[in-house]
Amino acid sequence: MSARDEVLARVRGALGPTPEVSDVPRGYRRVGEHEAGSQVLVEQLVDRLEDYRATVVRCGADDGSVRDAVASAVSEALSRRGIGANARGAPALLHAPGLPVAWVEGLASRPDDGTLSARDLDAVAAVVTASVVAVSETGTVVLDGSPACGRRALTLVPDVHVCVLRVGDVVQTVPEALARLDPMRPLTFVSGPSATSDIELSRVEGVHGPRTLVVVLAG
């Protein structure tokens, strides 16, 4: 008998043949005090993201006459890092296959067709995707593997991730975000750039994901 089996056998013996099952109260908070997309939630999300060392770029709405605002914000965020210029030898730039074309218009970017390996993606300078929802209380942006968000490897391997988020998709709590998601999809929860710390609290970024996260907040 293994140690595990022995421990479980002792637990079963202590509980007896008809153990009592306690009624666990589950009065969880399922909604926040503020409506999705409200100004207070947007400000809280921006504060959390910047505290995690992410870069937040605000721009106009992403539809109607100011649709180009997102494209301008994405282009500026990349150009600040020397990425996306239409010049020979420019660093490689990819975007999620279902991303609106207007968001990457004028950039030397191509859609990810899913054929690049992790090694190939490591040579990509930056990726541009959308996000389906964000949680203001935790400063978390969520991707669900849909065409606009792209496959998981696309956002975990390259060094820079530019993520476009609509203001209307900012909710206050995690339960509100989960209610909007399909649990069968490959969900990725992103709270700032990838980082870790050793026992001396020396922070190292870019360990298991992008070193730089730029959130373009549209609306």
N, C-alpha and C positions, 0 to 999 in steps of 0.2 A: 504493500500500500504506500502510495506517495504521501509526502507531507501535506499536500493540498487535500487529498482524499481524507486523510486523518483529521484535519481541521474541520472539514465540512461534516464529517461523521459526528464529531463532537458537538457541532452546532445543532445538527438534527436531533441528537440525543437530548440536548438541553432543552430544545423547544417542545419535544414530545410529539405524540402522534397527531394531535389536533392543536397546532399552535394558534394563538390569538393573533389576528391581523388588525392592527390599529387603523383607525380611520384618519388618514392624513388630510388635513385641510388644504385645499388648493384654490385659495382666493387670490390668484395672481392678478396683478395689474395688467390689463390687456390693451389699454389705450392711454395716451398721454392727455395732458390738459390743453394742448394746442392742436389746431388743425394742421394737416399736412401742408407744407409749403409756406407756413406763416413766417413772418419776419423774425420772430423770436427763435424759431427752430433753425432758420438759416444762419442767424448770428451764432447760435450755440454750435452748430456743425462747423462753421468756419473756425471758431475758437478752438475746438477740439482738434481739427485737422492740422491747424498751424502749430498747436502744441506738440503734435506728433511729428513736426518738421516736414509736413507736406506743404506744397505751394498751392494756394487757392487763387484762381483768376475769375473775377466776376465779369459777366457780359450781359447783353440784352437777351430778350427772349429768342428761342431758336426756331421760330416760325414766323410767317408773315413777312412784312417789309424789312424786318431786322434779322432775317435768317443768317445773313452774312456775318453777324456778330460772333457766332460760334467759330466760324472758319478763321476770322481775324484773331480771336483769342488763342485758338490752337496754334496757328502759324506763329504768333508772337512768342508763345511759350516755348515752342521748339527752336525758333531762331535765337532766342537767348542762350540756348545750349548748343548752337551751331549745327542744328539738325533740320533737315527738310528743305534746304535750298536747292533750287533747280540748277545745280552746277555739277560739272563732271567731278567724280570722286566724292560726291556728297555722301554722308553716312546713310546706311540703309534705313528706310522707314516703312513700317507696315501698319495696316489698320484692319480692324475687324471686318469681315466680308459683308456684313449687313449694316455697316455704318452709313448714314446718309452721305452721299457723295459731296454735297455742299460743304460738309464739315472739314474736308481735307482738300478742297478745291485749290489748285495752284501749288500744291506740295508734291514733291517727288516721292509719292507714297504709292504702294500697291496693296491690294487686299490679300490677306492671308488665305491661301487655298488649302491649308492643313497638311501640306506635304513636307514642310521644313522640319527637320529634326531638332532636338534640343540643342545640339551643337551648332546647327545653322542659326537658330534663333539667338544664340549667344553672341553672334556677330552682328545682330540687328541693333542699331543705336537706340531706337524708340518705337513704341507702338501707341496707337490711338484707338480707344474703344469708348463705348457708352457704358452707363450703369443703370440698373433697373430701380434701385431704391437706396436710400442712405438713412442711417440712424443718427440723429443729432446728439443724443445723450452719450453715445459711445464713440462718436466721430468715425463711424464705419460706413464704407461704401461697399455695396454688394453687386457682384456680377453673377449671372446665371447661365453662362455658356450659350446664350442665344446668339443669333448672327450679329447683332449689334454689339454684343459684349465679347464675342470671340471665344475660342477654346481656352482652357485654363493655362496651358503652357505658354500661350501668346503673351499673357500678362504677368507671368512669373519668371521668365528667363531674361528678356531684354532689360537693359539697365534703367531705362526711362519709360514710365507709363503715364500717358496723358489720358485722363478719363473725363468724359463729358457727362454731367449730371444735371437734370432738369430740376428747378426749384420745387416744382409740384411733387417731386418724388422724395422729398425730405420729410421723414416722419420722426416722431419723438422717441419711441420705444422699440425695443427688439421685437416684442410680440406683434406690433403693427407692421413691421417689416416682414416678418415671417408669414403673416396673413396674405401678403402680396406675392409670395414666392411659390414656385412649384417645387415641392420637396424631392421630386424625381430628377431634377436638373442638377448638374455639377456646380454647386454654389461656392463662390469664393467671397469671403468677408475680408475686406481690406481696411485696416486702421492705420493709415500712414505708411511711409516707406518701410521696407523690410529692415529689421534691426534686431540686434541681440547684445547682451552685456555679459562680461565674464564676472568672476567673483569680486574683482576690484571695481566693478561698475564702469569699465571702459566700453563705451558704446561703439559697435561696429555695424555699419549700414550696408545693405545689399547682400545679406547672407543667404536668404532663402526666398528672394523676390527682388523687385526693382529697387535700386538705391535711391531713385528719385520718383516721387509721385506728384503729379500736377493734376488738380481737380478743376476743371472748367465748369463753373456753376452758371447755368444758363437760365435767365429769367429775371 
